[in-house]
Amino acid sequence: MRLILPGDISGGPSSGIHNGDPVVEFYDADMKGSCVDGECYGRFVADYYMTTLESAFERSETMSLHDAAGVWTLDANATEDAFKTLADWKLDLIEFDPEPAEMGMSF
């Protein structure tokens, strides 16, 4: 998982400087693929707005990241770990930006 904030370089298919709400990218580290700013993350699988993931994780114990490949599904443990990571990132964003509502997020 990789958090993309405004001004960061995205590693997905629409790679370039990101200018929207925070996005979370998912990579398959077992496969060769995307490298951004000298760091290689693996094969790009999917990206979702942070707010979309939060609501998805609240509703489900598992999550398919890519419907065409069953291997790219978060099981209950991975979903819980991802949700905890999102919560940590959210706290970091609150400390970084005293007005997170400007980024389209509500806490």
C-alpha positions in Angstrom: 0.0 0.0 0.0 1.2 3.5 -0.8 -0.5 6.8 0.1 -0.5 9.4 -2.6 -1.1 13.0 -1.5 -1.5 16.1 -3.7 1.9 16.9 -5.2 3.1 13.2 -5.0 3.9 11.2 -8.1 1.5 8.4 -8.8 2.8 5.0 -9.8 -0.5 3.8 -11.4 -1.5 3.8 -15.1 -2.2 7.5 -14.9 1.2 8.2 -13.4 2.2 11.8 -12.9 1.8 14.4 -10.3 -1.4 13.8 -8.3 -3.6 16.8 -7.6 -6.7 15.4 -6.0 -7.9 13.9 -2.8 -5.6 11.3 -1.1 -5.4 8.0 -3.0 -4.1 4.6 -1.8 -2.3 2.5 -4.4 -2.0 -1.2 -4.1 0.9 -3.2 -5.5 1.8 -6.9 -5.8 5.3 -7.0 -4.3 5.9 -10.5 -5.7 5.9 -9.2 -9.3 8.1 -6.7 -11.1 6.5 -3.5 -12.0 6.2 0.1 -11.0 9.1 2.2 -9.7 8.5 5.7 -8.5 11.3 8.1 -7.4 13.8 5.3 -7.4 11.6 3.0 -5.2 10.1 -0.2 -6.7 6.8 -1.3 -5.3 5.9 -4.3 -7.6 3.1 -4.6 -10.1 0.5 -2.0 -9.8 -2.9 -3.6 -9.0 -5.4 -0.8 -8.1 -5.9 2.6 -6.6 -8.7 3.9 -4.6 -9.6 7.2 -2.9 -8.8 7.0 0.8 -12.4 7.8 1.7 -13.7 5.0 -0.6 -11.5 2.5 1.1 -12.6 3.6 4.6 -16.2 3.0 3.8 -15.4 -0.3 2.0 -13.4 -1.6 5.0 -16.2 -0.7 7.4 -18.7 -2.8 5.3 -16.6 -5.8 4.5 -14.1 -8.3 5.9 -12.6 -8.9 2.5 -11.9 -6.8 -0.5 -11.2 -7.7 -4.1 -8.6 -5.2 -5.5 -8.9 -6.5 -9.0 -11.8 -8.6 -10.2 -9.9 -10.2 -13.0 -7.4 -11.8 -10.6 -8.6 -13.6 -7.5 -5.1 -13.5 -6.0 -5.5 -9.7 -5.5 -8.0 -10.0 -2.8 -7.5 -8.9 0.8 -8.5 -11.6 3.2 -9.9 -10.6 6.7 -6.4 -10.3 8.2 -5.1 -8.2 5.4 -8.2 -6.0 5.4 -7.8 -5.4 9.1 -4.1 -4.5 8.6 -4.9 -2.2 5.8 -7.7 -0.5 7.8 -5.2 0.1 10.7 -2.7 1.5 8.2 -5.3 3.9 6.9 -6.2 5.0 10.4 -2.5 5.7 11.1 -2.2 7.7 7.8 -5.4 9.6 8.7 -3.9 10.6 12.1 -0.7 11.7 10.3 -2.7 13.8 7.9 -4.6 15.5 10.8 -1.2 16.4 12.3 0.2 17.5 9.0 -2.9 19.6 7.9 -4.8 21.3 10.6 -7.8 21.7 8.2 -8.2 18.2 6.6 -11.8 19.1 5.4 -10.1 21.1 2.6 -8.9 17.7 1.2 -12.4 16.3 1.1 -12.1 14.3 4.3 -14.3 14.3 7.3 -13.1 12.9 10.6 
